[in-house]
Amino acid sequence: MYICICNAVTEKAVRECARNGACSLERLSFELGVGSGCGRCRDCASDVLRDVQGEMNALSGAGA
């Protein structure tokens, strides 16, 4: 699914970028261009970023 139509950024690309260390919407914008056009994707991209961060936190806590 496309998150950012202006820059043709998919949810998969946002998830991958977040897993590779992007920890803010600003970083996603720098890496992928998310939110640099019309800006309508910013909320959705933030939700996906938060989701990935939650998954990563859960995984790191499971090994503790």
HELIX and SHEET records of a PDB file:
HELIX    1   1 GLU A   11  ARG A   19  1                                   9    
HELIX    2   2 LEU A   25  LEU A   32  1                                   8    
HELIX    3   3 ARG A   42  ALA A   62  1                                  21    
SHEET    1   A 2 TYR A   2  CYS A   4  0                                        
SHEET    2   A 2 VAL A   9  THR A  10 -1                                        
END                                                                             
